Amino acid sequence: MVLISTETFKMLLIAAFIFGILTVWLLVLLCCDICNRSKGQKRSFFSLLSHYLIHRAASIQSLLQQRRLERDSKNILQVQQSILQHRIHRNRNTEYGKLYQFSEITDQETFRNLHPLTRYDHFKEYIERISKGEENVLISERPSSLSRTLGASGSYATLLNTRETVKDLQQAFGVVFHSILDGYPRTRNLQRTAAFCYPPNRTNSESGIPIVSNFPSPMTSTLKLTMYSTPAAGFEIATEPEALYIHLLFALKDRTLGMLEANFASTVYHTFALLQNKWEQLIEDIRLGQVNPKLKITDDIRLKLEAQLKPDPQRASELAAEFEVGFLGIASRVWPHLNLVLSVDSGSNELYGNHLKRFYCQGVPVYSPVYAATEGLIGVNLWPEKEKRHYLLCPHSMFFEFIPVDLCGEEQPQTLFLDEVKENELYELVITNAAGLYRYRMGDIIKVVGFHNQCPVIELKYRWGQLLNVRGEKILEEAFYRTLLRAVSLWPGAVLLDYCCVESGLLGPFCGSSVPHYEVFVEIKGVRNLSEDQRYKLDQCLQEDSELYQSFRRKGSIGPVRVHIVAPGSFKELMDFIIANVGASCNQFNMHRILRKKEFLDFIQRKVIS
């Protein structure tokens, strides 16, 4: 038996006392910090503590990921060479790797010389075989999932996902989290986020590989659910209208909400449009503490959701008073502590993002966090406070090549590597990812707007091939959009909500004219009709903006643009129709502004009211 001296015993008692005091002091500091960050929310201490710990862990993780990206951006040649060698070496013994001599590829130069530039058709048969269960075809591992993406023609493409591609996306959002904390310090508070998303109808390929979205979802981590306003059961609702209704219901209940989040600005925009149509039902549900009995959800989900609801007539009355005033700036009025809208609003989502900023979310910053696609992560926006959407290319996620825009019409043009691009030049993006796409021409045209350390910072400009071209005039989608905005500004009181256009050849014998022309379908508010002179303003603007178009118009080789007004909500219905027809995920859908399929044209034509 060991005897402890009186002196030693006293020292142990003092140490224990000091340790106890320090522990209590730290707990008091922790509690004070949690209370200061809680913004007076009526939540259990356990819920706030969980939120606090997850937030702190995410902050530390995001800092590490941001530092890694910073290191990579200072040494892009070594990072790019390493990532290429890793992917080529790992897949050298696949059927595809043997065919394209992967074992002889020693660096980026030999890769460029031995492997051709590719498009989706090059990989389609390989991916179909993999989906049926064949192994060691394109990649050495079994894909973790498949994803469908809607192509420019209106048909879908199926791509592979691996653990690495999904991990890259998750790490990108870690970097985004760091940028949010830096750019918007109030997001350090323990305010909940309304996430407007829903799981797609989960299906499997013939061999049982899941067909899902590769974008991160709140449901990927049950621990993180405490950070969201919607309970876990709400994220199990697979149908979009019902899911958005539930997300709105729980978001509206929370007066201290801090952030709105969705993959794309179109989803946030359509959510506010739903709110504008359904606000009376929503406040009645809040008043009674129920889920609308007419909402088509399963009984078990309804029971779980209603267990989280209590009658709140005070909040219902507060909301009703705001809705009755109108919907201009409604976001900051129903959520006075709202810090941010987190959603991609570049590319085809720019129109929705602009409407959010000017109407529903007036005065609330919108941060477009990433440039990503079904192919994987491409870039991260490190500058949330800037109006223009610029993205730092992520050298660890893709091996990048670039085709100068003047050479995009060639099948096998010479490409440039990441260290060879120049500022203010336009390029088509070529990627080699971790999921079996090698030297793949994405079709995205980007502009190099600068450099962060050694790494290019880019701006997404348009999609190659997404242009109007009935006589060789080749009006790019982006250019047409700018011209349309200018024309709408000449229609007094009109605000453009959505649009699409088609070349008259798609109408066939029903185009009403033997001269090729454009048919434009617009959803507008502020006016019910347009005169023929007002409609002709678009044609005049096109002639002013394109000398070639003007030349064809003067010769009579191209007829005047025909403008059609469609009923409110038509483009949301068109989106639902396209998704239902091609089987794409709502979470990954981007509206195509130039329709190429007759069935899509027929659908929008039925919505014309003027």
N, C-alpha and C positions, 0 to 999 in steps of 0.2 A: 504493500500500500504506500502510495506516494504522499508525503506530507507537504502541504503548502504553508510557507511562512506567513505570519500575520501581515508583514510588509507587502508580500506578493499578492496576498488576498485583497488588501486595500487597493493596490494598483489595478487589479482586475475589476474591482467594483467601480473605480473611477473611470476605467476604460469603457466598461459597459454603460455607465451613466452618460458619458460623453457621446458614445455611439447612439444611445437612445435619444439624446437631445438632438443630435444631428439628423437622425432619421425622422423625428417629429418635425424638425425645422424644414427638411426637404419635402415632407408630405404637405406641410402647410403651404410652402412655396408652390408645390404642384397644384394643390387645390385652388390657390389664389390665381395661378396662371390659367387653369381651366375655367374658373369663374369669369375672369376677364375676357377670355376668348369666346365664351358661350353666348354673349349678346342677349342675356336674359331669356334663353330658350327654356321651355317647359319640357325638359328631358330628364331621364333618370341619370344619376351620377355615373352609373356603370356605362350607360350609353355614351355620355360625354367623355369618360375616361378611355373607352375603346377608341372613340373618334380621335382623341388627343394622341394616343400612343401610335395609332396607324398613321396619323398625319406626321408625327415626328419621325417615324421609321421611313415613310415615303420621302420626307425632306432630306434625310441622310442619304438614302439610296439615289435620289435624283441628283444630289450634289456629286456623288461618285460617277454617275453616268454622264453628267455634264463635263466633268473633268476628263473622262475618257474621250468624249467627242472632241474636246479641246486639244488633247494630245494627238488624236488621229488627224485633225485638221492641220497640224504642224508638220506632219510626215506622211503626206498622202501617197507618195510613190511606193514607200515600203508597205503601207497598209493595203493599198490596192493590189500590189504584187502578191502579198501574203494571202489575201482573201481569194484571189484567182487561183493560186497554186493549191490552196486547201480544197477548193471545190473541184478542180480538175483531178487532183490526186485521189480524192475520195471516190470519184465516179469513173476512174480510168478503166475499171474492169466490167463496167456495164456494157450492154449491147451497143448503146449509143457511143460510149467512150471508146470502144474498140473501133467502131466505124469511122470516127473522126480523129483517131490517132492521139487520144489524150495522153498516152504514155510518152509521146514525143514532144509534148508542149512543155517548154521549160520556162517561158516568160510571156509577157503580154504581146511581144512582137510575134513570136511563133504562134500564139493563139490566134492573133489577127490574120496571119498568113494561112493557117491550116483550116480554120473554121469559117464558113460563110456567114454573112448577115442573114437573119431569119425573121419570119413573121409567124403568126399563129398556125397557119396551115402546115408549116414545117413540123410542128410538134403534135398536131391534132391526133394522128393515128397512134403515136406512142402513148399519149395520155389516155386515149380510149382503151388501149391494151392494159395499162396500169389500173384503170378503174375497174376492169374486169378481173383483176387479181394477179396479172403477170408481175413478176418481180425482176429487179436488176435490169431494167429497161433504160430509163433515163437517169435515174438516181439509184444509189446503192441501198438506200433505206426505204422502208414502206412509208408513203406519205401519211402525215397525221390527219389530213383531211383534203377535200377538194373544195374549190370555190368557183362559182359561176360569175362571169362578168359580161355585161352587155356591150357588144361591139358596135362600131360605127354604122354597120349595115342594119342593125336592129336585131341580129341574131346573137346568141350567147356563145361564149367560149368557156371551156372548163380548164382550170389551172390547178396545179398541185400546191399544197402547203406542206412545209416541214416544220419540225420543232424550231429550227433556226429562224425561219421567216417570221413565225409568230413571236418568237423571243425578241427579234429586232423591233417589231412594232411596239411591244410592251416596253422595251427600253427607251424607245423614242418618246413615249408618253411620260417616262421618268424625267427626261430632259425637259419636256414641256412643263412638267410640274415645277421644276426649278425656275423656268422662265416666268411662270405665273406668279410665284412667290416674290420674285425680284421685281416684276413689272407692276404687280397689284398687291401691295403689302397687306391690304385688308383681307386677302384670301387666307391669311394665317389664322383668322378666327375660325372657331368650330361651327361654321354654318354648313348646313346641308346643301347638297346639289340635286337639282332635278335632272335626271338623265332620261332623255326621250329616245328610248330604243326598245327593241323587242326581238325575241329570238325568232329566226326564220323557221318555217316548217322543216324540221330536221328530217332529212332523207339520207339514204345510203346508196352507194354504187352497188353494182352486181356483186362485188366481192366484200361488201360491208364497210367500205371506207366512207366516213361521214361527209356529207356535202353541206358545208356551213360557211358563214362569213369568217374571214380571217381577222376582222377588226376586234380589238379587245371589248369585252362586255362586263358590266358590273357583276354578272353572275359567275365570272371566272374566279372570283374570290368572295366567299361568304363573309369573311372578316370585313371587307371594304364596304359591305352593304350598309353598315351603320352610318356611312358618310352620305348616303342618298336619302331623299325624302320618301321615295316609294319603298314599301316593304318588299321582302323577297318574293312574295307571291305575285306581286305586280309584274315582275320580270319573267314570269312563266307564261304570260298571255302572249300568244303567237300572232294574233290578228291585230293589224295596225290600228284601226279606229278604237277598238276596245282598250288596247294598251295605252294609246295616247290619252284617252279619257281618264284612265286610272292614274297615269303619271301627273296629269293636270290636277286631278282631284286632291292628291296628297301634296302636290306642290303648293296649291292655293291655300291649303290649311296652314302652311308654315309661313308666317309673316316674316320670319328672319332668314328666309332662303338666301343663299349667297351666290349661287351660280346656276346657269342653265347650260346643259351639255347635250350635244348630239353630234353624230359623225359629220353631217352636212347641214348647212344653213337652210336648205329646202325643208328639212324635217322640222326645224324650229319654226319656220314660217308657216308650215301647214298646221303645226300645233296651235299657234296663235289664231289661225283662221278657224280651227275647230273651237277654240275658246270663244271666239266672237259669235259663233253659231249656237253654242251649247251652254253659255254662261248661266242661264236661268236654271237649267237642270243641275249644273255643278253646285251652285250655291244652295239649291234645295237639298242636295245630298249632304253638304256640309252642315246645313241647319239641322237636319234630322239625324246625322251620323250614320249614313247608310251608303251602299253602292246602288246606283239606279237599278230598279228591278228589271228594266227593259234591256239592260246591257247584257250582251250575249257572252257570258263567261261561265265556266263550270262551277258547280255548287261548292266544291271543296275550295276553290280559289276565292269565291265570294265570301265564304265563312272566314277564311284567314284574313281577308282584307277588312271585313266588317269588325273583326276582333280588334283592329287597330284604330277604329273610328269611334268618336264620341260626339254627341250633338254639340254644335258650336254656333248658336244663333248670333252671338256677337260678331264673330268673324264673317259669317254669312252676310250680315247687314253691312259690315264694313266693305266687303267686296261688291255687293250690289250697288252701293253708293258710287263706287269708282266706275263700274261698268256702265251705269246709267249716264255718266258724264261723256263717255266715248272711249275709243281705243287708242288714241294718239298718246304715246308714251305710257301705255298701260303697264308695262313690265315694272318700271320703277315706282309706279303708284301702288300696285298690289304687293310688291316686294321692295319696301323702301331701303333695305340693306343690300340689295342686289349689286354684286361687284363686277360681274362678267358674264358674257355669253361665249362659251367655248365651242366653236364649230367652224368647219372649213367653209370659207365663203369666197374662194378663188375659183377660176375657171367657169364652168357652167353654173356655179352657185353664186356668182357675183351679184346677179339680179336679186336673188332672195336676200343676200346679206345687206344690200343697199336698202331694200324695203324695210328690213328689220331695224336698221340704224335710223332711218328717216321716219318710221311710223311706230311700230309696236314697241321697239326697244330704244326709243329716242333717249339719248344721254347715257346709255349703258355701253361700255366698250365691248367690241366683238373681236375675239382673238382666233385667228385661223392657225391652228397649231402645227399641222404636218402636211407634207405633200406625200401622199401614199396612194397605192392602188392595189388591186387584187394581186398584182405581181410582187408586191412587198413595199417596204419603206424606201423612200427616195430622199426626202429632205425634211428638215425641222426648221420651224420659224423661231429664231432666237430673239426676235425684235417685236414683241407683242404690241408695243405702243405705236409702231409705225402703221400708217394708213395703207401703204402698198404692201402686198403680201410677197415677201422675199424668203426663200428657203435655203438653208445651208445644206448642200449635198452631204449625205452620210457615207463616208468612204468605206466604212466597215460593213455596210448592209448590202451593197451592190458593187460589182465591178462595172464601171461606167466607160462608155465610149460616146462620141459625139459626131454627128454628120452635119457639116455646114449646110444651112438651109437651101443654098443654091444647088446642092447636089442631091436633095431628097428625092428627086424624080428618078434617080438611077437605082438599079437593083443592087449593085455591089460597090457603092462609093467608098473611097478611102475615109477612114474614121480618124478622129483625134482622141488622145487619152486625156485623163483628168487634168494633167499638168500642162496641156497644150492649148486649151481654150482661151479665148480672148474676151476682154470686157466689151459689153455692148454688141456682141455678135449673137446671132440666132442659130440654134442647132436642133436637130432631131435627136432625142435621147435613145441610146442603145444600152441595154442592161444585160448582165449575166447574174442571175440570182441563185439562191441556195436550193431552189426547187425545180431544177431541170430546164430552165430557160437560158440558152446560150446565145450571146450576141443578138438579142431579141430587140427588134425595132418596135418600140412602144407606140410610136406615132405622136407623142407629145413634143411640141415645139417649145423650147425654152429659150430665154434670153439670159445671158450672163451679165448680171448687174454690178458685180464686184467680187471681192475675195475676202474671206475671213481666214487669217493666216495664209496658208497655201491653197485653201479649198474654195472652189467657186460658190458664190451665192447667186441663186437663179430666180427667175420669175416665170411662171407658167403663162404662155401666150395663147396657144390654140392647139387643136388637134390637126395633124396632117391629113388631108383628104376630107375634112369637114369644111367644105366650101360649096358655094353655089356656082354652077358652071353649066350653062345651057348652050353657049356659043364659043367657049374658050376665054370668057372674061374672068373667071376664077376669083370670085369675091369670098374672102375668108370669113369664117363664122364670127370671129372677133370683130372684124371690120364691119360686117353687116349689123352686129349688135350695137356698135357705136353709132352707126348711121340711123338705126331704128330709134335709139334714144333721142337723137337730135330731132328726128321727125316727130316723135311723140311730144317733145317740148313745144312744137308748133301747133299742137292740138290743145286749145285753151281748156284748162281744168282736168286734162287727162293724165293719169298715172299708169305706167306700164306695170302690170303684175306678172305676166308670163307671156311667152310667145313660142312659136315654132314656124318653120317655113319649109316649102317643098318646091322642087322644080316641076314645071307643068307636065313634063313627060310622064311623071308618076300617075297622073290622072288619066292617061290614055286618051281614048276618043271623047271623054267627057270634060276635057279641059276648057271647052268653049271658045277655043281660038287655035288657028293653025300656026300661029307665031309663038315660039317658046317664051316663057316668062316665069316669074316667081309668084307663088301663092303664099301669103303670109297670114297666120292666124294669131290674133292677139287677145289677151284677157286684160281689160283695162277697167279702172274705176274713175269716177268723176264725170264721165259722160256716158250717155246711153246710145248715142249714134254718132256717125261721122258723115259729113258731106263728101261728095265725090272729090271736091277740091282738096279737102283735108286728107283724104286717102292718097291723093296724088302727090302730096308733100313727100311721102316716102320715096316715090320714084324720082322726084326732083333732087332729093338729098343724095340718093344713090348716084345720080349723074354727076353731082357736084363732087362726090368723094371718089369716083372711079372714072378716069378718062376713057378707059376701054369700054366700060358699060355704056357711057354716054355716046361713044362712037357707034356701038351696035344699036342703041336706041334711035339715033338720028337716021341710021340706014334702014330702020324698020326690021332689023334682024332679030331684035328682042322686043317683046311687047311690054306694056306698062305693068308694074307690080299690082297685084290685086290684094287688097287688104280685107280681111274678114274678122268681125268681132264675135267671140264665143262667149257662152254663158259663164257666170261666175262659178268657179270650182271645176271648170272643164279640164284644166291641166292636171289637177290632182286625180281626176277620174282617168285621164289618159295614162298617167304614171301607173295607177293601179292596174289598168288594162295591159300595159306593156309587161309589167312584172308578172302578172298572171299568165301571160302568153309565153314568156321565155323562161320562167322559173328562176329569175334572179332574186337576190335578197333586197328587201326594202332598205336595209342598212347600208347598202353599197350602190344604190341606184343614183345615177345622174341623168337628168333630162337631156335628151339629144335635141338640139335646136333645129337640125336639118333632118327631116324624116325621110327614110329610105324604103319603108315597107308600106305596101298599099293598104293593109289592114289597119295600120296606125293612122294613116291619112283618112281612111273611111270613117274611123272613130271620131276624129276631131272635126271632120266635116259635118257630122250629125249634131255637133254642139254649136254650130254657127247660128247666131241670132240676128246678125246684121251684116 
